[in-house]
Amino acid sequence: MRYAVTAQQMRDLEQQAFAEGVPSLLMMERAAACVVDAVEDILGSLIGRRVLFVCGPGNNGGDGLAAARMVYARGGHPIVWLSAAPHTQDARSNLSFLQALQVPVQVIEAGEELPDIYFDAVVDALFGTGLSRAPEGVSASLIAYINARRAPVISIDVPSGADASTGRVYVPCVSARTTVVCHCHKLGLLTGSARAYTGDLRVVDIGLPQALVERFAARDNWPCVAESKDLPALLPKRSAVAHKGSNGRVLILAGSFGMAGAAALAARTCLTAGAGLVTLAAPACIIPALQQLVPNATCIPVEQAVTAPPAHDVLLAGCGLSVSAQAWEQFVALYDRNRPTVLDADGLNMLAQQDNFRLSSNTVITPHPGEAARLLHTDIDAVTADLPGAARALHAQYNAMVLLKSHGSVIYDGKRMAIHAIAAPSLAKGGSGDMLAGILAALMAQEKPAPDVFRRGQAASLWMSMAANKAAQTLGDLSVLSGDVISCLGPVAAAYQHPPNGKQRHAPAGS
């Protein structure tokens, strides 16, 4: 589990590390080595490869200068351009090391025409986390030059031209293939527009003591970021004596004429994610279709569910439900503030029409930015400009835990915040929200006596993205459908539940 920080939080952390005796030059060396590893992963052997380093005057530029020296040591041919002479001691030291090796270094002057030279890759070390305005002059010219070339770009910490805290993208901004992020995720690169410019995010250890990181994270309540390796700890542990009742019962209020697919996807995903029993409450006209689409689920007319609700541990409502006074009345009739609930899609659209309807803290709302805008009575741009702020506002207004879906989904329960960092472009397609709601409901139902809805939100987002990316490995991002993602949930989980060393996969009875 990592953390997401603002630029100021990262500066405070580093300054404290220096005060406690961590050498700044050593951290620069660690960062540079990770940058060179990223270049090597793209190019293969560096022997004979030409790598352009575009460096600013600060410590981000110092990282680039150190990386240029390491490329030289690995047999490559670094070419170094400076936007200005280094103004930090560590950067000046690394420039001296390079000059001693007679590596070509050139300070680019204002108005100077940049030479048309060949290189295999570019390392962008112009600006770090301190940028808060549009690049100008020489820096702007260098960014335009980088973007005009066809060589892969590796940015250090932040693509130059992006705000690390807000994710705002200034003009011009480097478009990177890979961004090597130093120790902690930068909040803006996950939740802001800058995510489109980062390419692959590669978070690396630069030598900050983990105990210090944890101390700052706890003190300032930093958002956490789950990684693929965290999935086993987030998924339920199934007992060797488990039965369908002990694995949770989910009642799904979903579907309407023409929207049977949304209900079916939610139910099928819920079952695949481990729920023991799933009951679909839907209009009678679509029940025959639902029984064909999801034979493992029980289907009952919604009127029957309202008058005699079947036993259930979790309610999921909204997928394809339609927006009507009748549908809202049905939800209210089934909604029990003491029972964990997931409210999605049309359930959220109807919630936005109500006056002062407060939900319970064990309810999860799962809006995308458009639904969030309706819930907050604002516009989508206001939501996407500050996803963490929108999540806080949603919780303040509705009291529920929030899973605000976006390229960097935000999970917030009033105290804890998590950012989902694993990009899955194949999920930009209808049905993804229904799947996420189904996974979330299943995970909540399996945790007794009361689910930690915050951790279940993390698990659902992580698991679905990993499954989508596994499907895309075979089908490509364009062609992945919901059924492909559902089919990959099992293999992704099994990779952890069936370890090759043969260790016990079940939890002890009674755990």
N, C-alpha and C positions, 0 to 999 in steps of 0.2 A: 504494500500500500504506500503510495506516495502522496504528496501534498501539492496544492496549487497556490501560488503566492502572487502578490502584486510586486511591482518593481521595488517599492520602498521596503516591503517585508523582506525581499531577498537581500537588499543592501544592509538592512539591520542585522540579518542573520550572518552575513559575511563579516561585517565589522566586529560582531561579537566573537566570531571564530578567530579573527586576527588578534583580538584582545586576549583571547585565551591561549594564544601561542601557535595557532595554525599558520604556517608561512604562506603568504599570499603568492609568492613565486611558485611554490609547490602546487597550489591549487591551479594556477595558470598552466603549469606543466601537465597536470592530470587532464584538464579540459582539452588542451592541445592534442594530447595522445588520443583522446576519444574522437576528436575531429578527424585526425589522420586515419583512424580505423574506419570511420564512415566513408572517407574518400576511397580507401582501399576496397571496401565492400562494393562500391560502385564500379571502380576501374579494374579491380583485380590487382595484380602486381604493379607496384609504382615504378619499377625500374624503367627508366626512359620516358616516363609519362610527364607531360607538362601541365603544371597546376598553377593557375593564377590566384594569388592571394590579394584581395582588395581590403585594405586595413585602414581603420580610423585611428585617431590619436589616443583613444582611451584604452582601457584594459580589454575590451572586446578585440580591438586591434592587436593588443599584446598577445591574446590567445592565438590570433592568426599568424603573428610573427613566429611564435614558438612552434606552431604547426608546420610552418614553412621549413623551419630547420629540421623537423622530424621527417618531412617528405624528402628533403635532401639526404638525410641519413639513410633512408630506405631506397636510395638509388633514383629518386625522381628529380625533376628539373623545376624547382619552384621559381615563379616570377612574382615579385612583390611590388604592388602599387600602394602608395600611401596618400590618403586625402590631405594629410597634414603631418608634421613631425610629431612623434609621440610626446605626450605631456604627463604620463605617469612613470614612476620609477621602474616598475616591472616591465612595461612596454619598452622603455628605453634600454633596459638590460637585454631584452630579447632582440632588439634591433642590433645592438652591439655584437651579440653572438652570431647573428646572421652575417653581418658585415665582415666578421673575422673569417667566415667561410667563403667570402667573396660571392655570396648569392646576390644576383642583381636586384637592387632596390631602387625604386624611382618615386619621388614625390611629385604628384600630379599638380600642376599649377592651374589656376583659374583661367578658363578660356583655351587651355591647351587641347589640341586635337589628339584624341586617344589613338594609339597605333592599332592597326588591323593585324593582330598576331594570332597564331593558332595555339590553343590549349585544350587539354582533355577534360578539365573540370575547373570550376571556380569555387573558391572559399570566400564567402561573404562575411567579413569581419569589420564592417564599417561602424555599425551602431549596435549597442547592447540594449539593456533594459531601460536606459535613461532617456530614450527618445520620446518627446512629447509634442513635436511639431513636424511639419513637412520638411524633408531634406532639401537643401538649397545648394547652389553653386557647384563646386567640384563633386560633392557627395551625390547630388542629383544626377550629374553627368555620368558618374561611375555606375549608379544603379541602372540608368537607362542603357548603358553599354552592356552591363551584365545581362539584362533582360533581352537584349537584341541578339545575343549569341545563342547557339544551340547546345552548348556544353552544359552538363548537369551542374547544379548549384547546391552547395552545402552551406547553409547559414549557421552561424554560431550563436546559440541562445535564442535569437529572434531574427526573423527576416528584416533586413534594414529597411525602414520605412513603416514598420508596424509598431503600435503602442503595446508594450508587454502587459500592461495592467488592464486596459479596456478592450484591446483587440481592434481598436480603430486602425484603419489602413490609410496612410497618407499617400500622396502622389508626389514622386514615384515610390514604389515599394518593390523590393526584390521578390521574385517568385522562385521559391526553392524547391528542389526535389526532396531534400532532407534537411531538417533543422535539428542540430545537436543541442539539446536543452540541458543546461547545467544544474544538476542535482534536483531541483524542484520544478514541476510544471509551472509555466507562467500563465496566470489566470486568463488573460486576454487571448492567448493563443488557442485556448480550448473553447471559450464561449463567444468570442467576437468574430468579426469578419476576417480577421487575420488568419483564421484556420484554413482558408482557401489558398493561402500563400506559403504555408509552412511545409507542404509536402509531408513526408513521413516524420513523425515526431520521435526522436530518439533521446530519452532522458538518461543521463550518465552521471556516475558518481565522481565528483571532483575533489573528494577528500574532506568534506564537512563532517564533523563527528555526528553520528546519528542521534546520540543522546541530546546534543544541542538542538538538532532539528526537532526532535520530539518535544523538547521543553518549550521552544518557541511556538510550535503547532498547538500545543495544549493551552499555552498562555493567551494566544491570539485567536484561537478557534479557527485554524486554517481549514479550508475545504480539503477533503481527502479524495484521492483518485485511485480507484481499483485498477489493477493490471490483470492480465490473463492468469498469471500465477496465483492470484488471490481467489480464483473461482472455487477451488475445493473448500476453502474456509467459509465461503458464502452460501454454498448449496446445503440443503438439508442432509443429515446423515440418517440413512434408513436402517432401522433395527432388523435383526435377523428374524424376529417374531412379528414383523409388521403385517397388518391386514388392511383391506381397503378402507375400513372405517377409521383406522388409526392414521391413515395417510391423508385424511381431510376430505370434507364434502364441500363442494362449491356449487352454489346456485347462480346461474347466469340468466339475467333478465336482458334479453337481446333480440334483435331481428325484427323485421317488418316486411311488408310486401315489397319484393324486389331487393331486399337486403338480407336474405338468408345466409349469404356467404360470410358476412361479417360475424354473425352468430356462430356459424360452423367453425370458422377459423379460431375464434376465441375458445370454443369448447375443445376443439382438437388439440390446440396448443396447451391448454390447461391439463388435459390428460397426459400429453407427452411430457410435460414438465413435472409429472408425478402425483397429481391429485388422485385420490383413491376413488372418488365418486363425483360425477359431474351431472347436474340436472339443468337442462335448458328450459326456461320458461319463455314461450314465444307465442305469437298469434297462431291460431289453429290452421290457418291457410298455408303456413310454411312448415308445419311439423312433418308432413310426409317427406319433404325435401331434406330436412334436418336429420331425420332418421336414416336416410340414405347416405348423407354426407358424413355423419358422425355416429356410426352404429354403437360405439362404446359409451355414448352418453344416453341418459334418460331424457325424454322430451315430454313436457306436459303443457297444456294450454295455459296462457298467462293468467286467465281468470281463476283457474284452479289453484295456481301458485299463490295468488293474492288471498284467496279465501281460506286455503289450507296449505300454508307453506311447508314444503318438505324440509326434513332436517338438513341443516347446512352450517358449516363453520365460517364460511366467507361468502359474501354477496358480490358479484360482479355485474354491473349494470351499465348499459349505454351503447354497446357495439351494434350499430345498425338499427337502433331502437326506434328512430324517427322522433320528431319534435312535436309533441301535442300535449294538450291538457290531460288526456287520458293516460298517456305514457308517464307523465310526471306523477300523477296520482298513484299509478301502479308502483313506481319506485318508492314513493313516500310510504305506501302501505307495507312494503317489504323492508324498508330501511330501519335497522335496529342500531341505535348509537352504541350499544355494547358489543356489537359484532363487527369484526374487521370487514371493510368494504372497499372495493375498487370502483371508482366512477370515471367513465371514459366517454369520449365521443359525444353522442347525442345527449347523454346524461349531463355532460358539462354544458352543452348548449342550452339545455333547459335550466340548469342551475343558474346560468348567467341572466335568465329572465326573472328570477325570483328576487324578492326584497328581503335582505338580511337573513338568508337561510344559512345558518352556521352548521358545519359538519362536526363530527367527533374526531378526536386526534388519531383514532385508529382507522380512519378513512384515508384513502389515497386518491388524489385527483391526478390525472395523467394528460394534461393539455399539451397540444402543440402550440406554437406561437399564435396562430390565428384564434384558437379557442381561448388561450390565455388573454389575448387582447379583448375578446368579448367578455370574459369573466371580470376583467379589470376596467372595462369600459374605456379602453384606450385604443391605440392603433398598433399594428404589427411592428412598425419601425421602432416604437417606444419599447416594446418587449424585447426585440432582438438586439437593441442597442445596449441593454443591460439585463442579461438573462438572470444572473444571481439576484439583482434587485427585483425583477419581476417575480421570481420564486418567493422572495421574502414578502412581497406585497400580497401574493395569492394566499400565503399562509396567514398573514395578518387578517385578511378579509374573511377567509372561509374556515380557518382553524385546522384544516386537514393537512396531512403530509402532502408535499408537492413533488411530482416527477414531471418537470417541464422538459418536454422532448424537443431536441434540436440536434445540430451537429455536435454540440457539447452539452448533453442533457444535464440539468441541474436537479439534484435531489435535496430536499430541505424539509426538516421536521420542526422547525422553530428554534432548534439549538444547533443541530449538526447539519453540515452541508457537504455534499459530495458532487464531484463533477465527473461525468462519464467521458472518457478520453479516446475510446477505441472507435475510429471511424469505420463505418460500414455503408459505403455508397449504394450498395444493392438494396438497402432498406428504403430508399427514396421511391416508394411505390405503395399503392393502395393495399391495405391489409396488415401493414406492419404494426399499426397501433392496436389492432385487434389481437395480434400475436403477443405483443408486450403485455397487454392487460391480462391475457390468459395465463402467461407465465407467472406474472406477479400474483394473481389470485391463487394459483397452485402452490407457490412457495409460501404464501401467507397461511394457507390452509394446513400445510404440513408442519408448521411450528406450533407446538402446544406448550403451555396453555394459551399464551398470547404472543403473537408474532412481533418481532422487532421490525416494523414496517420500513424503517430507514434502510436496514441491511438487506431486506428483501427487495427493495427498490434498486439497490446497487447490484444485487445478484441478477435480477431480471434483465436489466440493461446490459450487463456484461455478457451474460450467457447468450442472449439473442444476437448481439453483435458478433460474438465469436462464431456462432452457428452460421450467421449470414456470410461471414468471411470465408468460412470453410466451404460453403456452397459455391461461393464465387470463385474459389480456386479451380473448380471444374467447369462451371458454367459462365463465368465472367459476370461482372457487375450488372450488365444490361439485362441479362436473361434470367436472373434468379427470381423465382416466384415464392409466394408464402409457403407453399407446400415443400419447397426445397429447403427452406430455412427450418421448418418444423422437423424435417427428416434428419437434419444435422444436429439438432439439440442433443439427441442421444449419444452419437459418436463423440461430441465435444465433452459431454459429462463423463462418458466411459473412459476417456483418455486419463481421467483422474481417478475414477472409481475402480478401474482395473489396472493398477500399476504393474509394470513388467516384473518387479521384484516379488510379486505374489503376496504382498502384505494383505492383511484382513481388510476387506472392503466394507463390511457392515459395522455399524455401531453396536456396542454391547447391548444386550436386552435391557430395556428400562432406561437407556440413556436419553 
